[in-house]
């Protein structure tokens, strides 16, 4: 079993457990109180480079990233540095994340927040909205075509924006069929965890010019950003290269200014 399949299977089990603790109706009641912050608007209107900065404690590819992990504090530093949004990992086993992390970040920033997780059930969409997320991630490699389309439509009904993440041309076709979704091209193959920016460079040519798209993974320098921006990307999702630094906020500021 590859890494992605293993994590998705674990998340399916976790969702069943969560449903037994907190009814969907309770989540939907909380979700109604959410105030929306649009990532799509920021990708269209904010000054480039448009960076969604990520908070996560660990990952399967990198291991533990930060021993002392304060997601709200890091997110607030990202906002001051000029991020257009914050991505929050909520998967608990491999990324050591939680819904509490997202709630804390929501209290700390006024930016759009992406719940980054392995979404496989509509219950998780309601969780995301209840916790204060504005955007959710659907991983094409983890979903059947029909399942992805259903989750996309249900996200929109909840007022959530959607990033459909792809790694291959076939997956890109699925993302483009979700007509209002932001396309996220992940240069990390989630089945092998190998990263190659050639993936982002190769796939962007097949994305219509009027479709919002972001590049994810493997972006470490301002030169990486400049090259991908020229290729056609509207924004960038960056995490590990920032989180490895002593001050992620300062690292982001330097990257935006072209000093890192």
C-alpha positions as a Python dict, from the first residue, in 0.01 Angstrom:
ca = {
    (1, 'X'): (0, 0, 0),
    (2, 'X'): (143, 341, -98),
    (3, 'X'): (166, 630, 148),
    (4, 'X'): (-138, 812, 13),
    (5, 'X'): (-363, 506, 21),
    (6, 'X'): (-252, 427, 375),
    (7, 'X'): (-333, 775, 503),
    (8, 'X'): (-671, 788, 328),
    (9, 'X'): (-770, 454, 480),
    (10, 'X'): (-675, 587, 824),
    (11, 'X'): (-878, 903, 768),
    (12, 'X'): (-1184, 702, 670),
    (13, 'X'): (-1165, 519, 1003),
    (14, 'X'): (-1116, 849, 1189),
    (15, 'X'): (-1422, 1004, 1023),
    (16, 'X'): (-1641, 716, 1135),
    (17, 'X'): (-1520, 768, 1491),
    (18, 'X'): (-1576, 1144, 1474),
    (19, 'X'): (-1934, 1100, 1354),
    (20, 'X'): (-2009, 893, 1663),
    (21, 'X'): (-1888, 1176, 1888),
    (22, 'X'): (-2023, 1489, 1716),
    (23, 'X'): (-2332, 1482, 1493),
    (24, 'X'): (-2317, 1643, 1150),
    (25, 'X'): (-2603, 1874, 1251),
    (26, 'X'): (-2387, 2028, 1524),
    (27, 'X'): (-2108, 2097, 1278),
    (28, 'X'): (-2349, 2254, 1029),
    (29, 'X'): (-2485, 2484, 1300),
    (30, 'X'): (-2131, 2601, 1377),
    (31, 'X'): (-2053, 2636, 1006),
    (32, 'X'): (-2338, 2882, 960),
    (33, 'X'): (-2156, 3130, 1182),
    (34, 'X'): (-1844, 3134, 964),
    (35, 'X'): (-1738, 3457, 791),
    (36, 'X'): (-1587, 3385, 451),
    (37, 'X'): (-1244, 3506, 338),
    (38, 'X'): (-1188, 3446, -34),
    (39, 'X'): (-859, 3296, -147),
    (40, 'X'): (-967, 3322, -511),
    (41, 'X'): (-1003, 3700, -476),
    (42, 'X'): (-656, 3725, -324),
    (43, 'X'): (-508, 3519, -605),
    (44, 'X'): (-660, 3759, -857),
    (45, 'X'): (-597, 4090, -683),
    (46, 'X'): (-306, 4070, -439),
    (47, 'X'): (42, 4188, -530),
    (48, 'X'): (271, 3913, -658),
    (49, 'X'): (426, 3690, -545),
    (50, 'X'): (106, 3550, -393),
    (51, 'X'): (202, 3294, -131),
    (52, 'X'): (-18, 3068, 78),
    (53, 'X'): (213, 2985, 369),
    (54, 'X'): (172, 2655, 552),
    (55, 'X'): (180, 2557, 916),
    (56, 'X'): (248, 2194, 1005),
    (57, 'X'): (447, 2022, 1273),
    (58, 'X'): (566, 1724, 1069),
    (59, 'X'): (525, 1537, 742),
    (60, 'X'): (594, 1183, 618),
    (61, 'X'): (866, 1310, 384),
    (62, 'X'): (1041, 1550, 623),
    (63, 'X'): (972, 1405, 966),
    (64, 'X'): (943, 1646, 1259),
    (65, 'X'): (977, 2003, 1136),
    (66, 'X'): (938, 2197, 1460),
    (67, 'X'): (977, 2066, 1813),
    (68, 'X'): (816, 2379, 1958),
    (69, 'X'): (510, 2425, 1738),
    (70, 'X'): (282, 2727, 1777),
    (71, 'X'): (61, 2737, 1465),
    (72, 'X'): (-127, 3055, 1558),
    (73, 'X'): (195, 3245, 1627),
    (74, 'X'): (353, 3127, 1302),
    (75, 'X'): (39, 3213, 1105),
    (76, 'X'): (27, 3563, 1252),
    (77, 'X'): (392, 3612, 1148),
    (78, 'X'): (304, 3495, 798),
    (79, 'X'): (23, 3750, 780),
    (80, 'X'): (256, 4031, 886),
    (81, 'X'): (511, 3915, 627),
    (82, 'X'): (262, 3939, 340),
    (83, 'X'): (106, 3594, 290),
    (84, 'X'): (-225, 3592, 104),
    (85, 'X'): (-348, 3287, 295),
    (86, 'X'): (-252, 3019, 546),
    (87, 'X'): (-264, 2643, 495),
    (88, 'X'): (-319, 2438, 812),
    (89, 'X'): (-250, 2066, 827),
    (90, 'X'): (-514, 1890, 1035),
    (91, 'X'): (-415, 1526, 977),
    (92, 'X'): (-310, 1393, 1321),
    (93, 'X'): (-96, 1084, 1268),
    (94, 'X'): (159, 1172, 1002),
    (95, 'X'): (147, 1554, 1016),
    (96, 'X'): (63, 1585, 1389),
    (97, 'X'): (-215, 1833, 1313),
    (98, 'X'): (-566, 1887, 1452),
    (99, 'X'): (-884, 2086, 1424),
    (100, 'X'): (-768, 2278, 1730),
    (101, 'X'): (-471, 2404, 1526),
    (102, 'X'): (-705, 2542, 1262),
    (103, 'X'): (-932, 2706, 1518),
    (104, 'X'): (-631, 2871, 1680),
    (105, 'X'): (-508, 3003, 1346),
    (106, 'X'): (-857, 3133, 1267),
    (107, 'X'): (-850, 3342, 1584),
    (108, 'X'): (-502, 3473, 1501),
    (109, 'X'): (-538, 3589, 1140),
    (110, 'X'): (-781, 3755, 903),
    (111, 'X'): (-646, 3569, 600),
    (112, 'X'): (-819, 3294, 401),
    (113, 'X'): (-744, 2957, 563),
    (114, 'X'): (-702, 2631, 376),
    (115, 'X'): (-781, 2311, 562),
    (116, 'X'): (-518, 2076, 423),
    (117, 'X'): (-606, 1716, 492),
    (118, 'X'): (-705, 1396, 317),
    (119, 'X'): (-1071, 1468, 249),
    (120, 'X'): (-1274, 1157, 172),
    (121, 'X'): (-1613, 1224, 333),
    (122, 'X'): (-1863, 1516, 335),
    (123, 'X'): (-1840, 1519, 715),
    (124, 'X'): (-1488, 1660, 683),
    (125, 'X'): (-1621, 1950, 477),
    (126, 'X'): (-1859, 2042, 757),
    (127, 'X'): (-1572, 2014, 1005),
    (128, 'X'): (-1365, 2253, 797),
    (129, 'X'): (-1641, 2512, 781),
    (130, 'X'): (-1720, 2475, 1152),
    (131, 'X'): (-1356, 2528, 1244),
    (132, 'X'): (-1335, 2845, 1035),
    (133, 'X'): (-1166, 2730, 714),
    (134, 'X'): (-1243, 2909, 388),
    (135, 'X'): (-1091, 2659, 145),
    (136, 'X'): (-1055, 2282, 137),
    (137, 'X'): (-819, 2058, -56),
    (138, 'X'): (-939, 1767, -268),
    (139, 'X'): (-655, 1536, -373),
    (140, 'X'): (-738, 1392, -715),
    (141, 'X'): (-508, 1093, -664),
    (142, 'X'): (-702, 994, -353),
    (143, 'X'): (-1051, 1012, -501),
    (144, 'X'): (-1262, 850, -769),
    (145, 'X'): (-1385, 1093, -1035),
    (146, 'X'): (-1748, 1091, -916),
    (147, 'X'): (-1643, 1114, -551),
    (148, 'X'): (-1434, 1423, -623),
    (149, 'X'): (-1718, 1591, -810),
    (150, 'X'): (-1964, 1521, -527),
    (151, 'X'): (-1726, 1656, -263),
    (152, 'X'): (-1663, 1963, -480),
    (153, 'X'): (-2036, 2037, -514),
    (154, 'X'): (-2100, 1985, -142),
    (155, 'X'): (-1810, 2216, -57),
    (156, 'X'): (-1962, 2489, -269),
    (157, 'X'): (-2299, 2442, -97),
    (158, 'X'): (-2122, 2507, 234),
    (159, 'X'): (-1966, 2824, 93),
    (160, 'X'): (-1616, 2675, 84),
    (161, 'X'): (-1373, 2737, -198),
    (162, 'X'): (-1190, 2433, -333),
    (163, 'X'): (-838, 2351, -450),
    (164, 'X'): (-824, 2030, -652),
    (165, 'X'): (-469, 1901, -625),
    (166, 'X'): (-316, 1714, -918),
    (167, 'X'): (12, 1551, -1014),
    (168, 'X'): (-62, 1405, -1360),
    (169, 'X'): (-238, 1508, -1682),
    (170, 'X'): (-522, 1264, -1610),
    (171, 'X'): (-578, 1416, -1265),
    (172, 'X'): (-571, 1763, -1421),
    (173, 'X'): (-867, 1668, -1639),
    (174, 'X'): (-1061, 1592, -1322),
    (175, 'X'): (-966, 1926, -1166),
    (176, 'X'): (-1073, 2115, -1477),
    (177, 'X'): (-1412, 1941, -1471),
    (178, 'X'): (-1473, 2107, -1132),
    (179, 'X'): (-1524, 2438, -1308),
    (180, 'X'): (-1491, 2679, -1019),
    (181, 'X'): (-1207, 2503, -842),
    (182, 'X'): (-856, 2641, -807),
    (183, 'X'): (-608, 2399, -965),
    (184, 'X'): (-319, 2302, -739),
    (185, 'X'): (-26, 2129, -908),
    (186, 'X'): (175, 1932, -654),
    (187, 'X'): (532, 1861, -757),
    (188, 'X'): (546, 1591, -488),
    (189, 'X'): (415, 1253, -592),
    (190, 'X'): (206, 1157, -290),
    (191, 'X'): (245, 788, -364),
    (192, 'X'): (627, 793, -355),
    (193, 'X'): (689, 1131, -179),
    (194, 'X'): (945, 1227, -445),
    (195, 'X'): (950, 1593, -549),
    (196, 'X'): (1038, 1738, -889),
    (197, 'X'): (947, 2090, -1005),
    (198, 'X'): (934, 1958, -1361),
    (199, 'X'): (583, 1838, -1273),
    (200, 'X'): (465, 2196, -1216),
    (201, 'X'): (644, 2324, -1526),
    (202, 'X'): (504, 2051, -1749),
    (203, 'X'): (140, 2064, -1639),
    (204, 'X'): (87, 2440, -1637),
    (205, 'X'): (76, 2452, -2019),
    (206, 'X'): (-245, 2246, -2010),
    (207, 'X'): (-425, 2478, -1766),
    (208, 'X'): (-644, 2744, -1934),
    (209, 'X'): (-512, 3097, -1886),
    (210, 'X'): (-835, 3210, -1718),
    (211, 'X'): (-820, 2931, -1458),
    (212, 'X'): (-665, 3011, -1120),
    (213, 'X'): (-375, 2779, -1043),
    (214, 'X'): (-111, 2742, -773),
    (215, 'X'): (213, 2547, -757),
    (216, 'X'): (277, 2331, -451),
    (217, 'X'): (583, 2160, -299),
    (218, 'X'): (952, 2189, -374),
    (219, 'X'): (954, 2570, -384),
    (220, 'X'): (1256, 2693, -189),
    (221, 'X'): (1381, 3018, -340),
    (222, 'X'): (1259, 3337, -501),
    (223, 'X'): (1411, 3207, -825),
    (224, 'X'): (1177, 2905, -808),
    (225, 'X'): (883, 3142, -765),
    (226, 'X'): (990, 3371, -1048),
    (227, 'X'): (1027, 3084, -1291),
    (228, 'X'): (691, 2930, -1205),
    (229, 'X'): (521, 3270, -1210),
    (230, 'X'): (649, 3329, -1563),
    (231, 'X'): (522, 2985, -1658),
    (232, 'X'): (170, 3091, -1561),
    (233, 'X'): (104, 3021, -1192),
    (234, 'X'): (-108, 3269, -997),
    (235, 'X'): (19, 3167, -655),
    (236, 'X'): (231, 2929, -453),
    (237, 'X'): (179, 2701, -153),
    (238, 'X'): (498, 2693, 52),
    (239, 'X'): (559, 2516, 382),
    (240, 'X'): (870, 2313, 456),
    (241, 'X'): (1126, 2563, 325),
    (242, 'X'): (978, 2823, 562),
    (243, 'X'): (919, 2597, 861),
    (244, 'X'): (1276, 2472, 864),
    (245, 'X'): (1395, 2827, 934),
    (246, 'X'): (1427, 2964, 1287),
    (247, 'X'): (1177, 3240, 1200),
    (248, 'X'): (928, 3125, 934),
    (249, 'X'): (772, 3471, 917),
    (250, 'X'): (1105, 3639, 849),
    (251, 'X'): (1188, 3372, 591),
    (252, 'X'): (861, 3444, 411),
    (253, 'X'): (920, 3819, 419),
    (254, 'X'): (1267, 3772, 270),
    (255, 'X'): (1128, 3542, 1),
    (256, 'X'): (860, 3794, -96),
    (257, 'X'): (1116, 4074, -108),
    (258, 'X'): (1349, 3865, -319),
    (259, 'X'): (1607, 3827, -44),
    (260, 'X'): (1566, 3457, 9),
}
